Amino acid sequence: MYKSDRDALLLTPGPLTTTLRTKQAMLHDVGSWDTTFNSVTANVCSELLKIAHGEETHVCIPLQGSGTFSVEAAIGTLVPRNGKVLVPDNGAYCARILKILRYLGRESVELSFQENQAVSAQAVAVALDRDPGITHVALVHCETGAGILNPLEEVAEVVKAKGRRLIVDAMSSFGAIEINVKQLSIDGLVAASGKCLEGVPGMGFVIANQSSLESSAGNSHSLALDLYDQWQYMQKAGQWRFTPPTHVVLALQEAIAQFNEEGGALARLQRYTNNCKTLISSMATLGLKPFLEVPSQAPIIVTFHAPESSSYDFRSFYLAVREQGFILYPGKLTQTETFRVGCIGAITSTDIDKAVNAIASTLRSMKVID
Ligand SMILES: *Cc1c(COP(=O)(O)O)cnc(C)c1O
């Protein structure tokens, strides 16, 4: 039997499919004390700062670990221990921020929305007026749970007008959707190597307003997650405080070079939007409907209603599609049965077409569709 030795395409929101060039960048062992590696780190940080438009006002602090480590570090470092954080909540990643706040013993206020509804800036304004004790707002830009794009610019405007500070989890949007940290007065923007920048997973980073960071000494409850300390040490030594994920940083540098060659966030957004449109229209021919209405759908990941047929179950569907070389993602909603298909990574609409073909033939052989 013929067996392909290619990796399956990851239609997931990270880890995602990377280019060969990005993978090959990892075929080196470099010392963390070595000047070569230190200049890679410095270069990566300055590129990230440029992408966020924060060169004049912000600094970039990289951190070991998955994206959540950096979210927790940003909150623990930038929010004082007596701070109070408003969290607009429309999905799993917002809920994770609330959980982090409980772990850290920071006060929080939850502002709930439906899982298929974008956050309303107006509602944020009302909540801030109601509670003058709120010091920060923590917003998830693209809520990857359902795939919703939240209105970052409107929320940022409200937060600024009400004299509060803004922390943004832009994990699944940074690199694809333009964010200007200076213009939006964002205190801390959090993202990671293995999402729209198309690097491999293993490090996150926080683009922090420099003066906010300077006044955050002593806020953190954690040594490993203290961004202030990480930043201070890096400034002094030019090195990471603790063992850096050297291969991940090498891959990210190469991924960012390709990001720039492609044409930056605008070009990447165009490719992802193309992937997303192709996906939604091809899946419609199979009778598969997206969970979200078009205006709130981010071109990052699409949640589909599971087929209603009694011969459908996600596990066998997933395994059969995987056999044909495509990795799908389970749903992450609390109320409705769904599955998700990612539009991000080193893939094009041709790959999406092939994936939908595999989905179609699988559903036919499962007798879910004719
Ligand atoms: C991926 C993601 C994270 C981080 O998740 P990890 O599993 O820690 O990498 C955080 N927020 C959002 C919105 C994400 O999409």
PDBQT file of the ligand as one rigid body, heavy atoms in Angstrom, charges set to zero:
ROOT
HETATM    1  C1  LIG A 401      -3.746  29.769  21.215  1.00  0.00    +0.000 C 
HETATM    2  C2  LIG A 401      -4.326  30.802  22.059  1.00  0.00    +0.000 A 
HETATM    3  C3  LIG A 401      -3.832  31.060  23.352  1.00  0.00    +0.000 A 
HETATM    4  C4  LIG A 401      -2.683  30.313  23.965  1.00  0.00    +0.000 C 
HETATM    5  O1  LIG A 401      -2.899  28.967  24.058  1.00  0.00    +0.000 OA
HETATM    6  P1  LIG A 401      -1.683  28.001  24.372  1.00  0.00    +0.000 P 
HETATM    7  O2  LIG A 401      -2.315  26.650  24.313  1.00  0.00    +0.000 OA
HETATM    8  O3  LIG A 401      -1.142  28.333  25.680  1.00  0.00    +0.000 OA
HETATM    9  O4  LIG A 401      -0.678  28.219  23.277  1.00  0.00    +0.000 OA
HETATM   10  C5  LIG A 401      -4.377  32.099  24.066  1.00  0.00    +0.000 A 
HETATM   11  N1  LIG A 401      -5.372  32.843  23.559  1.00  0.00    +0.000 NA
HETATM   12  C6  LIG A 401      -5.872  32.638  22.333  1.00  0.00    +0.000 A 
HETATM   13  C7  LIG A 401      -6.970  33.520  21.839  1.00  0.00    +0.000 C 
HETATM   14  C8  LIG A 401      -5.372  31.611  21.538  1.00  0.00    +0.000 A 
HETATM   15  O5  LIG A 401      -5.871  31.400  20.309  1.00  0.00    +0.000 OA
ENDROOT
TORSDOF 0
